[in-house]
Amino acid sequence: MLQIRPITPSDAEAFLQLRTRLDHETRLMMLEPGERSASVSQVRENIEETLASSNSTILVVDDDGKLTGYISAHGEPYARARHSAYIVIGILQEAAGRGLGTRLFSELLAWAPQAGLHRLELTVMTHNQAGIALYKKMGFEIEGTRRHSLRVDGQYVDEYSMALLL
């Protein structure tokens, strides 16, 4: 049975495997294949820190015990910015096209006001049309372009900065 649920520390190994697989499957995530160096214990510690923060969370797609996607919100720790969180989403190719992105964002958007968040922000490569369409559908707006912000396969890539005010 497919469910979207909050991550738990016991998900550390599966979460590391999911993110490592995403690094290899897509050129749209931040890390290059092989660049992720975290250990399972470091991932578990990161999950525990995230769960201890009142304005941060990680939601996972659990498909009969296998993690196939996630969305994370990392809230700012400082008083002047505690109302803001940075969003990262990743879904395995085998699970794409089933509405999981929309479902992950819907769950996150239901959680965010309870966490005291007013601003959600993310970046997306300007050529990622599917991602941009999803983010716009969920209410995000482009605030600006980060020119040559990444270098992918030897080419400079622009990113949009996008945000949603709740």
HELIX and SHEET records of a PDB file:
HELIX    1   1 PRO A    9  ASP A   11  5                                   3    
HELIX    2   2 ALA A   12  GLU A   25  1                                  14    
HELIX    3   3 VAL A   40  ALA A   52  1                                  13    
HELIX    4   4 ALA A   79  ALA A   81  5                                   3    
HELIX    5   5 GLN A   93  ALA A   95  5                                   3    
HELIX    6   6 LEU A  100  TRP A  111  1                                  12    
HELIX    7   7 ALA A  112  ALA A  115  5                                   4    
HELIX    8   8 GLN A  129  LYS A  137  1                                   9    
SHEET    1   A 7 LEU A   2  PRO A   6  0                                        
SHEET    2   A 7 THR A  57  ASP A  63 -1                                        
SHEET    3   A 7 LYS A  66  GLY A  75 -1                                        
SHEET    4   A 7 SER A  84  ILE A  91 -1                                        
SHEET    5   A 7 ARG A 119  MET A 125  1                                        
SHEET    6   A 7 GLN A 155  LEU A 165 -1                                        
SHEET    7   A 7 GLU A 141  VAL A 152 -1                                        
END                                                                             
